[in-house]
């Protein structure tokens, strides 16, 4: 992926996160509740991922 595309994608993700955070706070969602949801989502994604395949593919 070319560097400018990567930087635009990174900026879009950061902007989307900022908009989501501002909207949730303006609606009245507590910061602790958002943090808990984010931590649970990260844990689910972590444990749902297939894992590190470096042992199965040592040449990579």
C-alpha positions as CSV (number, residue, x, y, z in Angstrom):
1,X,0.0,0.0,0.0
2,X,1.4,3.4,-0.9
3,X,2.3,5.7,1.9
4,X,-0.3,8.5,1.0
5,X,-3.1,5.9,1.0
6,X,-2.0,4.5,4.3
7,X,-1.9,8.0,5.9
8,X,-5.3,8.9,4.5
9,X,-6.7,5.7,5.9
10,X,-5.1,6.3,9.3
11,X,-6.5,9.8,9.3
12,X,-10.0,8.5,8.4
13,X,-9.9,6.0,11.3
14,X,-8.8,8.6,13.8
15,X,-11.5,11.0,12.6
16,X,-14.1,8.3,12.8
17,X,-13.0,7.5,16.4
18,X,-13.2,11.1,17.4
19,X,-16.6,11.6,15.9
20,X,-17.9,8.4,17.6
21,X,-16.4,9.6,21.0
22,X,-17.9,13.1,20.7
23,X,-21.3,11.7,19.7
24,X,-21.4,9.2,22.6
25,X,-20.3,11.8,25.1
26,X,-22.9,14.3,23.8
27,X,-25.7,11.7,24.2
28,X,-24.6,11.1,27.8
29,X,-22.9,7.7,27.6
30,X,-20.5,7.5,30.6
31,X,-16.8,7.3,29.8
32,X,-16.4,4.3,32.0
33,X,-19.1,2.4,30.1
34,X,-17.4,3.2,26.7
35,X,-14.1,2.0,28.1
36,X,-15.6,-1.2,29.3
37,X,-17.2,-1.9,25.9
38,X,-13.9,-1.2,24.2
39,X,-12.0,-3.5,26.5
40,X,-14.6,-6.3,26.0
41,X,-14.5,-5.9,22.2
42,X,-10.7,-6.0,22.2
43,X,-10.7,-9.2,24.3
44,X,-13.3,-10.9,22.1
45,X,-11.3,-10.0,18.9
46,X,-8.1,-11.2,20.5
47,X,-9.5,-14.5,21.5
48,X,-11.4,-15.0,18.3
49,X,-8.3,-14.5,16.1
50,X,-6.6,-17.6,14.8
51,X,-3.4,-16.8,16.5
52,X,0.3,-16.7,15.6
53,X,1.2,-19.0,12.8
54,X,5.0,-18.5,13.0
55,X,5.4,-22.0,14.5
56,X,3.6,-23.6,11.5
57,X,5.4,-21.4,8.9
58,X,9.0,-20.9,10.2
59,X,10.3,-19.6,6.8
60,X,8.0,-16.6,6.7
